[in-house]
Amino acid sequence: MSVSPFACTSPDDEKAMLASIGAKTFDDLFAHIPAEFQSDEFNLPEGLSEMEMMQQIRAIARKNSSDLTNFCGAGFYDHFIPAAVNSLTSRGEFFTAYTPYQPEAAQGTLQAMFEYQTAMTRLTGMEVSNASLYDGGTALFEGMMMALRISKRNRVLVDEGVSPIYRTMLRSYTRNLKIEYREVPMGEGIADRAAFAKQLDNTVGAVLLQNPNFFGCLDDLTDVIALAHSAGAIAVVSAYPISLGIVKTPGEMDADIVTGDGQSLGLPLSFGGPYLGFLTAKKKYVRNIPGRIVGATTDGQGRRGYVLTLQAREQHIRREKAASNICTNMQLCALRSVIYLSLLGKQGFADVARQCMDRAGYAWARLKAIKGVEPLYDRPFFNEFALKLPKDAGEVVSDLISEGIAAGFPAGRYYTGMENVLLCAFTEKRTKKEIDILAAKLESVL
Amino acid sequence: MKLIYEISSKGRGGVRIPEDRISERDIISKNLLRAAPAELPEVSESEVVRHYTKLSRRNYSVDTHFYPLGSCTMKHNPRACEAAASLPELCETHPLWPQLRHGGLLTQGSLQILYSLERMLSEITGLAEFTLQPMAGSHGELTAVMMMAAYHRDRGNKKTHIIIPDSAHGTNPASAALGGYGVVTIPSDASGDMDIDKFKAALNDETAGVMLTLPSTLGVFNPKVKEIIKAVHAVDGLMYYDGANFNAIMGRIKPGDLGFDLCHLNLHKSFSTPHGGGGPGTGPVGVCEKLRPYLPISRVAKTKDGTYTLDYDFPKSIGYIAPFYGNFAILVRAYAYLLMLGRDGLRATSDRAVLNANYVQEKLRPYFAAVTKGRCMHECVFSGKTLGEGVHTLDLAKALLDRGYHAPTIYFPLNVPEAIMIEPTETETRETLDAFCKDMIEIFELSKTDPDAVHAAPVTTPVGRLDEVAAAKNMELVYI
């Protein structure tokens, strides 16, 4: 029996095939490579049967906690996923295909991507979309680079309300590039208009904002974006897609580029990935968009079909002059999200957003009523808000974990002076009872 | 076929969401709300299921077709790996939990998988340590270039460019540029390897490193690799191993042993995680001892008491390149695959991938111009210039679609005219390879006797050849 569990040739096949190419053994196939390049020392375990492997992984997986009630969000949310999302994306025709290099043999993937692009423009209020990027953080970086290509400038202003997880990534990525990257401290829970007005001049090429911001606060960014435009800068807004079921779109605020993470659109939390970076923009900037774009066209008989288009932007054509280095993206995750959006539909999607707001509204009233707890900012929020506790938030979270509750995310991890601040998130999955328990337990440890 | 938006009907709904309200919340002021709901489709669940099921059937895939797309390693995706990645304890874990105090205890299973997979990849490649964070191959390349830059900055080296052979994937130069370096391209010699003299002429003290795909995109193992590495190290440059073609040498050759300083692996190629119609991929990067300090944070560590934890305190690190720990659910699949392969299975896998490619190469050699006279590795590259007059590689590709095969990679590598790049992988039977070669030869003959028939292909696919020029000109990129 073959020792390669998934290879398909029998020993007889192999003998005959080796003979047909003038070889006797497998070693002969590598004889042209100097022997000193080859190694016999691989300190790896013996291969397992499927059954043994599953037993082993199950045992490891059980070391994870699986019955925690989760109020931790910070940009990554525990939303309900309809069963049909898994069922459809598990079809081998989708997940065992690759990049649609032969469009006639990939109309399924291509049309789904065209539908995805359409959905993302409608969510964000923009005109064009790419077919996905890796995650919300790399999408924001790509959005920033795109803004600098358009403006032909090299200065970036980033609101500190933008996720600190993304800002740490931006700092890494800009380090080797000739980009002047500057973070603008927040005002009271929202972007500081005066600070932006002061720092915006005709050298700033990109202004990066987020709505709702890391603290969950909602903002109408129209005036900040207008400020950016008046200085000739491009405005990039990072958005939380579920909020767009109800919240004013970046498009309505006149943003030029919208990015974000599509994890909330039907993707499990999965300990950090795979997620889904999205990027939408005004149509006039389409030639500066990074990554794949699907377009509609026709065949010789006039039948509608879809192809990868405007490829002159991409690395396989432009090499070092490409708009981005991205090749493989997050196609299957994008497929999940368009199926998710279709299953919920126009009404259902708005309902999910309202449910999130409703749960958060109840929690807001319950939690801020606890003695010693007060809101960090008294501002409109979507499904997440920050509370100032009378003691260290990290300690509180630690205490509640042993009670089976992930109470939130301690903002002090990223913001100095916020050691007592707890960020709590609420999705449609959280019940009144769970929130009541959170309130009671929180009260008991303060 | 209609779009999901075209079957939408006002008032129809799919999955129901609870309607109960638990708060009296006077929502928020109008200026913070969108003017009208997003125009998503209004369709029932059954319509969604039928629509996407029908769409799926308009795809060729490994599950349904032989898919010899060169350089992409379209091997079978074992379903046990899917089952492992679908375990609820692994899917439902929030990535921020281990960053909460004592939260690491909630995710010991996930951290153990990351730690174990890192160790296995180090052993397989002969490199000291891995980061699993890069979310695709080109993301791995960029991560590696960023580490090169950090190393040179730390050493006070003034480095301006990275050397890349012309046969490399376009992602190599694009990643080098995004990492802040200029690119020096070296042409290939007659045997398809980077021209050694031109390479040596380009190499100087300002060379940050060299990105090399091995075996090359021509499916050939460069015998001068050690000479190249020695020369690069002499100018304190770094050698980068592009693992796109790692399926050729698993269990036989360790890039670290050859002297490579960094490497990325495409887990969606060699390690059998699904390609997903174009992702998610995953591109872990391994580094040699001297580059350890520059790895991205966070890093997974094992403590003395046997528990797993995340470390952040690496002042020379390039910082964060991903929000968390990489495409975790994909990493689980690769881990499951490696557990099943084991030590012997690893080598046996590459052996059979190389056998299948050589088998196809020799069967087709009398008809198409093979780029190598000798053995190929896991893929074989031909030129289609021996096809009948006026018949091109593109036509051959379309004719293959009609015969039930996905086409090979075509017109890449760029240094082979009319290139046809065939990578059969180890998960195909001899019968499939025989049938494919027979069809290739028949199309070859047809190109001489009836070129119009080849030009007309494909006729069995859901659509015929599509007008790509019109697509770029009309820019119809969303449904309006």
Interface residues (C-beta under 8 A of the other chain):
Chain A: S2 V3 S4 P5 F6 A7 C8 T9 D13 E14 A16 M17 L18 S20 I21 A23 F26 L29 F30 A31 H32 I33 P34 F37 Q38 S39 F42 N43 L44 P45 E46 G47 L48 S49 E50 M53 M54 Q56 I57 R58 I60 A61 R62 K63 N64 S65 S66 L68 N70 C72 A74 G75 F76 D78 F80 P82 A84 S87 L88 S90 R91 G92 E93 F94 F95 T96 A97 Y98 T99 P100 Y101 Q102 P103 E104 A105 A106 Q107 G108 T109 Q111 A112 F114 E115 Q117 T118 A119 T121 R122 L123 G125 E127 V128 S129 A131 S132 Y134 D135 G136 G137 T138 I165 Y166 T168 M169 R171 S172 Y173 R175 N176 L177 K178 L218 D219 D220 L244 G245 I246 V247 K248 T249 E252 D261 P268 L269 S270 F271 G272 G273 P274 Y275 K283 V286 R292 I293 V294 G295 A296 T297 T298 D299 G300 Q301 R303 R304 G305 Y306 V307 T309 L310 E314 Q315 H316 I317 R318 R319 E320 K321 A322 S324 N325 I326 C327 T328 N329 M330 Q331 L332 C333 L335 V338 I339 L341 S342 L343 L344 G345 K346 Q347 G348 F349 A350 D351 V352 Q355 M357 D358 R359 G361 Y362 W364 A365 P380 G394 E395 V397 S398 I401 S402 A406 F409 P410 R413 E428 K432 I435
Chain B: M1 L3 I4 Y5 R12 G13 G14 V15 R16 I17 P18 E19 R21 I22 S23 E24 R25 I27 I28 S29 N31 L32 L33 R34 A35 P37 A38 E39 L40 P41 E42 V43 E45 V48 V49 H51 Y52 T53 L55 S56 R57 R58 N59 Y60 S61 V62 D63 T64 H65 Y67 L69 C72 M74 K75 H76 N77 P78 A80 E82 A83 A84 L87 P88 E89 L90 C91 E92 T93 H94 P95 L96 W97 Q99 L100 R101 H102 G103 L105 L106 T107 Q108 G109 S110 Q112 I113 M120 E123 I124 G126 M135 A136 G137 S138 H139 E141 L142 M146 A149 H169 G170 T171 P173 A174 S175 A176 A177 L178 G179 G180 Y181 G182 V183 F221 P223 V225 K226 G251 R252 I253 K254 D257 L258 H268 S272 P274 H275 G276 G277 G278 G279 P280 G281 T282 P296 I318 G319 Y320 I321 A322 P323 F324 Y325 G326 N327 F328 A329 I330 V332 Y335 A336 L338 L339 M340 L341 G342 R343 D344 G345 L346 R347 A348 T349 D351 R352 V354 L355 N356 N358 Y359 Q361 E362 G374 R375 A397 K398 L401 H406 A407 T409 F412 E426 T427 E428 T429 R430 T432 P458 T461 P462 V463 G464 R465 L466 D467 E468 A470 A471 A472 N474 M475 E476 L477 V478 Y479
